Amino acid sequence: MEERYHVELLLEGNDLNEDQVREELEACSSCNVLGDEDLLKITANTAEPWKILEITHRYGEIYDIVIEDMDRQSRGLKG
């Protein structure tokens, strides 16, 4: 599975720009960025979840981070 991980997180900051964050995360499939200038919810599928964290951390505080391994889930395993 190429984009094995599903990532969800909240990004809190000042003057956040949905389009700018979305553009940086463009390499991920199924990337969604929703919110306003103070809080964004981000979901994405990726092979490298740490890159999502690296990019979003530049914009503010990240929290409520969930990283799920879709390959394990497809095999009926937890995690």
N, C-alpha and C positions, 0 to 999 in steps of 0.2 A: 504494500500500500504506500504510494508515493507521499501523499499528504496525510500522514498517519495520525496526527494530533489535532484535536479540537480545543481551541483556546477561547476562554471567556474572561473578561476582566472589566473593571471600572477604572476610568482615568479621570482624576480630579485635577484641575488646574485653573489658570487665569487666561482669558482670551483664547480658549481652545478653538481650533478651526477644523471642523469635521473633514472638509475636503483635503486639507493639507495632511492630516493623519492618514486618511484613506489612501492618498497618493503614495505615501511612504510604505504603506502595507500592501501595495498593489500586487506584489509577487505572490501573495497568498490567495488561495481560491476561497470562494464563499466568504469574503471579508465584508463585514458589516460594521459601520461606524455610525452610531446614532446618539444624539444628545444636543447639548447646547454649549455655550462658551465656558461653562464651569464644570460640566460633568459629561463624559462620553462613555457609552457602553460599547465594547468592542468584542466581536466574535470573529473567529477566523479558523480555517483549516490550513495546516502547514506541516512540513517535515521537520522544521526547526523552531519549536516553540520559544526558545530562548531569544530568538531574533525579534519576536513580537514584543517580548518584555523589554528588550534593549531599546527598541524604537520608541515605544510608548513612554518609557521611563524618562526620556528626554523632555517630554511635555509637561510632566507633573507627577503626582503621586498615583501609583497603581495599587489597587486592592481588590478584594474578592476575586482572586485569581483561581481559575479552574482550568486544569489541563487534563484532558481525557485522551487515552490511547484507544483510538477507534479500531485498531487491529486487534487488540486484546478483547474489546467488546464484541467484535464480530465472531470471535472464537468462544464467546460465552464466559469470558473471564472478567474479573473486576479490575478497575484501574484504567 
